[in-house]
């Protein structure tokens, strides 16, 4: 009889599945917030959101989705893609 320990750690199948599920959920929320606010989302923006695997970045985009004027502004550090950063 063998004993297998699934100690949670980086790179495990469980962690990978969890993070994939979390980013999928975050993408749905971001797109939903933009939709409810009446902000059009291009196919390229939708692809960028749904293909992102960085949970921290997704959290930032989710926060920004509540205030941006255009979907493209999600990806800009200042939250306004057309305004120069002073």
N, CA, C and O of each residue as an XYZ file, in Angstrom:
344
protein
N       0.848     -1.164      0.000
C       0.000      0.000      0.000
C       0.901      1.237      0.000
O       1.868      1.307      0.759
N       0.580      2.207     -0.851
C       1.382      3.423     -0.888
C       0.560      4.598     -0.385
O      -0.668      4.607     -0.465
N       1.254      5.559      0.122
C       0.619      6.758      0.648
C       1.006      7.941     -0.221
O       2.190      8.178     -0.461
N       0.019      8.681     -0.691
C       0.288      9.854     -1.514
C      -0.208     11.079     -0.767
O      -1.361     11.145     -0.341
N       0.672     12.033     -0.620
C       0.312     13.272      0.054
C       0.119     14.364     -0.989
O       0.981     14.573     -1.842
N      -1.006     15.057     -0.920
C      -1.274     16.164     -1.827
C      -1.128     17.481     -1.075
O      -2.069     18.269     -0.976
N       0.059     17.698     -0.556
C       0.339     18.930      0.162
C       0.172     20.100     -0.790
O       0.777     20.111     -1.862
N      -0.654     21.107     -0.413
C      -0.850     22.238     -1.327
C       0.446     22.986     -1.565
O       1.159     23.344     -0.628
N       0.732     23.209     -2.807
C       1.945     23.927     -3.146
C       1.891     24.443     -4.565
O       0.957     24.153     -5.312
N       2.871     25.188     -4.918
C       2.914     25.792     -6.242
C       3.048     24.736     -7.326
O       3.814     23.781     -7.202
N       2.280     24.936     -8.394
C       2.400     24.075     -9.553
C       1.634     22.762     -9.475
O       1.716     21.951    -10.397
N       0.899     22.536     -8.407
C       0.147     21.303     -8.306
C      -1.073     21.362     -9.227
O      -1.518     22.442     -9.615
N      -1.594     20.219     -9.561
C      -2.775     20.145    -10.406
C      -3.941     20.858     -9.742
O      -4.703     21.558    -10.408
N      -4.083     20.689     -8.461
C      -5.176     21.317     -7.728
C      -5.064     22.840     -7.773
O      -6.059     23.527     -8.002
N      -3.862     23.370     -7.557
C      -3.661     24.816     -7.602
C      -3.941     25.360     -8.998
O      -4.592     26.394     -9.151
N      -3.447     24.660    -10.010
C      -3.667     25.091    -11.389
C      -5.152     25.128    -11.713
O      -5.630     26.097    -12.302
N      -5.878     24.103    -11.344
C      -7.322     24.056    -11.599
C      -8.044     25.170    -10.842
O      -8.955     25.799    -11.380
N      -7.644     25.409     -9.610
C      -8.252     26.477     -8.816
C      -8.046     27.831     -9.485
O      -8.993     28.604     -9.634
N      -6.805     28.118     -9.888
C      -6.507     29.408    -10.506
C      -7.217     29.575    -11.840
O      -7.691     30.667    -12.153
N      -7.298     28.505    -12.635
C      -8.018     28.576    -13.899
C      -9.492     28.879    -13.653
O     -10.086     29.703    -14.349
N     -10.072     28.222    -12.677
C     -11.469     28.470    -12.343
C     -11.680     29.877    -11.831
O     -12.685     30.514    -12.144
N     -10.744     30.359    -11.054
C     -10.865     31.714    -10.511
C     -10.772     32.757    -11.620
O     -11.551     33.710    -11.637
N      -9.827     32.587    -12.546
C      -9.697     33.575    -13.619
C     -10.894     33.526    -14.557
O     -11.304     34.560    -15.083
N     -11.462     32.343    -14.778
C     -12.670     32.247    -15.601
C     -13.811     33.010    -14.931
O     -14.553     33.733    -15.595
N     -13.947     32.849    -13.628
C     -14.984     33.557    -12.881
C     -14.765     35.059    -12.902
O     -15.713     35.826    -13.068
N     -13.521     35.481    -12.733
C     -13.209     36.914    -12.763
C     -13.523     37.492    -14.141
O     -14.071     38.589    -14.244
N     -13.179     36.763    -15.191
C     -13.455     37.236    -16.554
C     -14.950     37.428    -16.756
O     -15.378     38.421    -17.345
N     -15.741     36.489    -16.273
C     -17.199     36.610    -16.394
C     -17.707     37.841    -15.652
O     -18.581     38.549    -16.153
N     -17.168     38.101    -14.463
C     -17.592     39.269    -13.688
C     -17.203     40.568    -14.385
O     -18.001     41.503    -14.450
N     -15.987     40.627    -14.903
C     -15.531     41.839    -15.596
C     -16.433     42.122    -16.788
O     -16.905     43.246    -16.963
N     -16.669     41.110    -17.601
C     -17.514     41.288    -18.784
C     -18.948     41.634    -18.391
O     -19.607     42.423    -19.067
N     -19.424     41.051    -17.313
C     -20.772     41.343    -16.833
C     -20.905     42.794    -16.375
O     -21.885     43.463    -16.700
N     -19.922     43.277    -15.623
C     -19.952     44.664    -15.145
C     -19.958     45.617    -16.339
O     -20.726     46.579    -16.365
N     -19.105     45.351    -17.320
C     -19.058     46.211    -18.501
C     -20.395     46.177    -19.252
O     -20.874     47.211    -19.719
N     -20.985     45.000    -19.365
C     -22.271     44.861    -20.054
C     -23.368     45.638    -19.335
O     -24.127     46.369    -19.972
N     -23.458     45.489    -18.021
C     -24.483     46.176    -17.235
C     -24.315     47.690    -17.355
O     -25.296     48.434    -17.378
N     -23.070     48.132    -17.430
C     -22.809     49.565    -17.561
C     -22.998     50.065    -18.987
O     -22.893     51.266    -19.237
N     -23.274     49.162    -19.927
C     -23.509     49.559    -21.313
C     -22.247     49.884    -22.082
O     -22.288     50.629    -23.061
N     -21.129     49.334    -21.651
C     -19.852     49.594    -22.315
C     -19.593     48.487    -23.335
O     -19.521     47.312    -22.974
N     -19.453     48.864    -24.616
C     -19.198     47.854    -25.644
C     -17.834     47.190    -25.459
O     -16.861     47.835    -25.070
N     -17.784     45.896    -25.745
C     -16.547     45.124    -25.618
C     -16.223     44.512    -26.977
O     -17.003     43.724    -27.512
N     -15.080     44.876    -27.528
C     -14.662     44.323    -28.809
C     -14.193     42.881    -28.620
O     -13.927     42.442    -27.501
N     -14.097     42.157    -29.727
C     -13.616     40.773    -29.657
C     -12.191     40.702    -29.116
O     -11.856     39.778    -28.375
N     -11.351     41.669    -29.480
C      -9.959     41.638    -29.003
C      -9.885     41.887    -27.497
O      -9.066     41.278    -26.808
N     -10.728     42.770    -26.989
C     -10.765     43.016    -25.541
C     -11.293     41.791    -24.818
O     -10.739     41.377    -23.799
N     -12.364     41.210    -25.346
C     -12.938     39.995    -24.739
C     -11.895     38.883    -24.692
O     -11.778     38.189    -23.682
N     -11.141     38.706    -25.768
C     -10.103     37.671    -25.829
C      -9.009     37.938    -24.803
O      -8.538     37.015    -24.137
N      -8.612     39.184    -24.677
C      -7.556     39.527    -23.706
C      -8.014     39.243    -22.284
O      -7.238     38.746    -21.468
N      -9.264     39.554    -21.984
C      -9.803     39.309    -20.642
C      -9.921     37.818    -20.371
O      -9.484     37.343    -19.323
N     -10.503     37.077    -21.299
C     -10.761     35.655    -21.056
C      -9.511     34.783    -21.127
O      -9.513     33.663    -20.616
N      -8.441     35.281    -21.755
C      -7.225     34.479    -21.852
C      -6.206     34.799    -20.768
O      -5.164     34.147    -20.691
N      -6.484     35.784    -19.937
C      -5.552     36.170    -18.882
C      -5.504     35.092    -17.792
O      -6.537     34.574    -17.368
N      -4.303     34.770    -17.355
C      -4.123     33.772    -16.301
C      -3.547     34.376    -15.023
O      -3.220     33.642    -14.091
N      -3.419     35.684    -14.966
C      -2.844     36.375    -13.818
C      -3.972     36.879    -12.909
O      -4.676     37.830    -13.247
N      -4.130     36.239    -11.775
C      -5.224     36.550    -10.857
C      -5.144     37.993    -10.350
O      -6.167     38.670    -10.248
N      -3.955     38.459    -10.037
C      -3.806     39.836     -9.547
C      -4.225     40.852    -10.608
O      -4.893     41.840    -10.304
N      -3.830     40.601    -11.839
C      -4.209     41.492    -12.928
C      -5.726     41.485    -13.111
O      -6.334     42.534    -13.323
N      -6.335     40.304    -13.027
C      -7.783     40.190    -13.164
C      -8.490     40.974    -12.059
O      -9.500     41.631    -12.312
N      -7.962     40.905    -10.839
C      -8.543     41.677     -9.730
C      -8.503     43.171    -10.038
O      -9.470     43.890     -9.787
N      -7.383     43.629    -10.581
C      -7.246     45.042    -10.952
C      -8.261     45.410    -12.019
O      -8.918     46.446    -11.920
N      -8.395     44.571    -13.040
C      -9.354     44.843    -14.113
C     -10.784     44.850    -13.586
O     -11.605     45.655    -14.027
N     -11.083     43.966    -12.652
C     -12.431     43.933    -12.077
C     -12.727     45.242    -11.357
O     -13.816     45.796    -11.509
N     -11.779     45.740    -10.580
C     -11.951     47.029     -9.907
C     -12.154     48.151    -10.923
O     -13.048     48.983    -10.771
N     -11.334     48.166    -11.939
C     -11.417     49.216    -12.964
C     -12.705     49.138    -13.768
O     -13.196     50.161    -14.246
N     -13.257     47.946    -13.924
C     -14.474     47.782    -14.743
C     -15.646     48.587    -14.193
O     -16.597     48.874    -14.920
N     -15.584     48.950    -12.921
C     -16.665     49.730    -12.306
C     -16.629     51.201    -12.679
O     -17.632     51.900    -12.529
N     -15.473     51.692    -13.170
C     -15.337     53.135    -13.386
C     -14.871     53.549    -14.778
O     -15.010     54.718    -15.137
N     -14.322     52.633    -15.572
C     -13.786     53.019    -16.881
C     -14.901     53.474    -17.821
O     -16.061     53.090    -17.672
N     -14.519     54.298    -18.785
C     -15.470     54.780    -19.780
C     -15.464     53.928    -21.034
O     -16.451     53.888    -21.768
N     -14.339     53.240    -21.285
C     -14.208     52.333    -22.429
C     -13.570     51.043    -21.932
O     -12.778     51.064    -20.989
N     -13.905     49.934    -22.553
C     -13.346     48.644    -22.140
C     -11.825     48.628    -22.266
O     -11.143     47.997    -21.459
N     -11.298     49.310    -23.261
C      -9.850     49.350    -23.477
C      -9.112     50.019    -22.320
O      -7.925     49.769    -22.110
N      -9.814     50.869    -21.571
C      -9.197     51.555    -20.437
C      -8.851     50.614    -19.284
O      -8.092     50.986    -18.390
N      -9.392     49.418    -19.297
C      -9.054     48.435    -18.258
C      -7.557     48.170    -18.220
O      -6.984     47.948    -17.153
N      -6.926     48.194    -19.388
C      -5.545     47.746    -19.513
C      -4.523     48.840    -19.281
O      -3.322     48.569    -19.268
N      -4.972     50.058    -19.100
C      -4.081     51.189    -18.920
C      -3.872     51.440    -17.440
O      -4.824     51.388    -16.662
N      -2.649     51.710    -17.045
C      -2.327     51.944    -15.630
C      -3.121     53.099    -15.041
O      -3.546     53.027    -13.888
N      -3.327     54.155    -15.807
C      -4.041     55.315    -15.291
C      -5.554     55.117    -15.347
O      -6.308     55.903    -14.773
N      -5.995     54.067    -16.037
C      -7.438     53.836    -16.162
C      -8.061     54.631    -17.273
O      -9.269     54.544    -17.492
N      -7.271     55.404    -17.979
C      -7.726     56.210    -19.109
C      -6.698     56.054    -20.222
O      -5.636     56.673    -20.158
N      -6.975     55.264    -21.217
C      -6.008     54.966    -22.259
C      -5.632     56.177    -23.095
O      -4.512     56.237    -23.602
N      -6.533     57.148    -23.257
C      -6.260     58.285    -24.126
C      -5.572     59.441    -23.430
O      -5.063     60.337    -24.103
N      -5.537     59.455    -22.124
C      -4.941     60.575    -21.402
C      -3.475     60.301    -21.112
O      -3.136     59.218    -20.636
N      -2.596     61.266    -21.389
C      -1.188     61.071    -21.068
C      -0.982     61.046    -19.556
O      -1.683     61.722    -18.804
N      -0.015     60.261    -19.139
C       0.317     60.176    -17.718
C       1.340     61.257    -17.414
O       2.411     61.289    -18.021
N       1.018     62.145    -16.478
C       1.915     63.266    -16.156
C       2.994     62.858    -15.194
O       3.831     63.680    -14.820
